[in-house]
Amino acid sequence: MLYILNTPILTDYGVYKFTKISSQTAKNQLKKKKFISAIGHEATAKLLTSVLEITIPFNRQAIIMDVGDEAIVFKLLHRMPEGKVIKTLEELEKIGYEFGYLKRIK
């Protein structure tokens, strides 16, 4: 299973590999495989839809990754103040972000 997450999080005990990937690689992975969104903030889902040019549904759901499961992880480079919501791509670019690839291997 492939997930998209809005934070790097280990969803269960196990062994994981987490590497940085480009936004183009994230986009390619999400376009070629069926995925489940676990993006729990509506504004983040809308921004990711714009950044990745693929519909990323808002889906406030907890997941547990099984061995072999993968995730594309959206990661902000700076922690937001309490209650602050990023509403525009310009704000997102100013804060900075990157993508990671997380795989549960054991």
Summary of the structure (lengths in Angstrom):
residues: 106
radius of gyration: 13.2
end to end distance: 14.7
largest distance: 39.0
contacts: 282
relative contact order: 0.32
helix: 26%
strand: 29%
